[in-house]
Amino acid sequence: MAKRKNDNLPLREALKDFIQANKLQKGIDKVNAREAWVQLMGNGVNNYTTAIELRNGTLYVSLSSSVLREELSLGKSKIIEMLNEELGNDLVKKIVLR
């Protein structure tokens, strides 16, 4: 069992260390990106969203409506900006709507 660095280590720091030690950040980023999309886009868009996946800085979003896909493609840069603001990190570099 590993020794504790400090008995008064804040929970935030302990979780951060655990995430780093177990290489969990990519998975957490994927979940956070999915949640940010759901949060920002609202029910109207989410009803037509069939899949969301973050891979290598690209957010792949599958939509069941070609009309909605076309509408959203016009505002990709704004969506990326809003997602990264919500995430507090520049995780999303590109969006692919399919």
C-alpha positions in Angstrom: 0.0 0.0 0.0 1.3 3.4 -0.9 2.2 5.9 1.7 0.1 9.0 2.0 1.9 12.1 0.9 -0.1 14.3 3.2 -2.8 13.5 5.8 -4.7 16.7 4.8 -4.7 16.2 1.0 -7.8 17.8 -0.4 -10.2 15.5 -2.1 -9.9 17.3 -5.4 -6.1 16.7 -5.3 -6.5 13.1 -4.3 -9.0 12.5 -7.2 -6.7 14.2 -9.6 -3.8 12.0 -8.5 -5.9 8.9 -8.8 -7.1 9.9 -12.3 -3.5 10.5 -13.5 -2.1 7.3 -11.9 -4.8 5.2 -13.5 -4.8 7.0 -16.9 -8.5 7.8 -16.7 -8.5 11.3 -18.1 -9.4 10.4 -21.7 -12.4 8.5 -20.6 -13.5 11.3 -18.3 -13.0 13.8 -21.1 -15.3 11.7 -23.4 -18.0 11.6 -20.7 -17.7 15.4 -20.1 -17.9 16.2 -23.8 -21.0 14.1 -24.1 -22.6 15.8 -21.1 -21.6 19.3 -22.4 -23.3 18.6 -25.7 -26.5 17.5 -24.0 -26.4 20.4 -21.6 -25.8 23.1 -24.3 -27.9 21.8 -27.1 -31.1 21.2 -25.2 -34.0 18.8 -25.8 -34.7 19.9 -29.4 -31.3 18.9 -30.7 -30.9 16.0 -28.2 -34.0 14.3 -29.5 -32.3 13.9 -32.9 -28.8 13.1 -31.5 -28.1 9.3 -31.8 -24.4 9.2 -30.8 -21.7 11.4 -29.5 -18.0 10.4 -29.4 -14.8 12.4 -28.6 -11.8 11.0 -30.4 -8.4 12.8 -30.8 -9.9 16.3 -30.3 -12.7 15.7 -32.8 -16.3 15.4 -31.6 -18.3 13.0 -33.8 -22.1 13.6 -33.5 -24.6 11.4 -35.2 -27.9 13.1 -36.0 -31.1 11.5 -37.3 -32.2 14.7 -39.0 -30.4 15.9 -42.2 -32.1 19.3 -41.8 -30.8 19.7 -38.3 -27.3 18.5 -39.4 -27.3 21.2 -42.1 -28.4 23.9 -39.6 -25.8 23.0 -37.0 -23.0 22.8 -39.6 -23.5 26.5 -40.2 -22.5 27.3 -36.5 -19.8 24.7 -35.9 -17.2 27.2 -34.7 -19.6 28.8 -32.3 -20.6 25.3 -31.0 -16.9 24.4 -30.5 -16.4 27.6 -28.6 -19.4 27.0 -26.3 -18.4 23.3 -25.7 -14.9 24.2 -24.7 -16.1 27.0 -22.5 -18.5 24.6 -20.8 -15.7 22.0 -20.4 -13.2 24.6 -19.1 -10.7 23.2 -21.5 -9.9 23.2 -25.2 -10.8 19.5 -25.7 -12.9 19.9 -28.9 -10.9 21.1 -31.9 -13.3 20.0 -34.6 -16.9 18.7 -35.0 -18.0 16.1 -37.5 -21.8 15.9 -37.9 -23.0 12.7 -39.5 
